[in-house]
């Protein structure tokens, strides 16, 4: 017997809960200048209950070839990675383009 999702009641193979939650999130990608004028890319708005921020940070660090961390509900990457992060969230993670705000 198929495993049933407790939220939507559909079998796990065709469960749409993950896609619906991605469409409802508003993700903001911005650049901050940190200590000694170093640029840092900050990604916030990703729901940490639905997604593992540590895993996303690791994937982004590999994709952008930079250092970074995930803490306080944010992913922080070293350097100006806004364009790469925007492309990654759309292509690899499947977030809608209109829900990602790049500042």
N, C-alpha and C positions, 0 to 999 in steps of 0.2 A: 504494500500500500504506500502511496506517495506521501511524503512529508508535507503538511499543510502549514502555511504561514498564518500566524495568530492575528496579524493585523488586517490583511485583506481577504483571507479565507481561500486563496488560490494555492495550488501546488507550488512548492518552492521553485520548480523549474521555470514557471511562467509568472512568478511573483513580480508585481509592478511597484512595490513599496519603495525600492531603492531609486527607481527612476522618478517617482513622484517627489521624493524628498530632494533630489537633485534640482528639480525644476522650481522648488519653493525657496531654495537658498539664494541669498544675495552675497556674492563673494567680492571682496575689495582687495585689489592688488595695488600697493602704493610703495613709494620710495621714501625712506627716511635717512637723514644724515646722522650718524652716530658719533661716538667719541673720536676725536681727531679727524673729523670730516669724512669718515668712511661711509660710503653708501650701503644701505641695507634694504632689501626688498622684504616687505611685510605682506603676508597673505592672511586675511581674516574673514570670517563669515562661514567657514566650513564647519558644519555641525559635527562636533567631536563625538556625539553619541552614535551617529550613523557611520562615520568614517574614522579610521585609526590615523590620527594626525602624525604619529611617529612613522608609520609606513609611508604616508604621503610625503613627509619631509625627506625620507630616505630616497624615494623615487625622484623627487624634484632635485635633490642634490646630485644624483647620478645623471639626470637629464641635463642639468645646467652646468655640470662640472664645477661645482662650488661647494663651500662649506655652509652649514646652517644648523638649525635646531627647531624643535616644536615645543612650545610651552605657553601656558596661559591662553590656550585656545587659538594660538597663532602659529604660523610657520614663518620663520625668519631665515632668509638666505643672504649670504654675503654678496655684495656687488649689485649692480643694476640688472636684474634678471626679469623685468616686467614683461617684455615681449615673449621670452621663452616660457615663462609661467603661464601666460595667457594662452599660448598655443598648446601647451601640455594639458591644461585643464579642459580645453575643448576637445582635442584629439584623443588623448589617452584616457582621461577620466570621464568624458561624456557629459560635461556640464554644458548647458545652453549658452551660446555666445552673448545673448542679451542679459544674462544674469551675472556676468563678470564685468566689474567696473575697474578700469585701469586708470590710476591717477598719476 
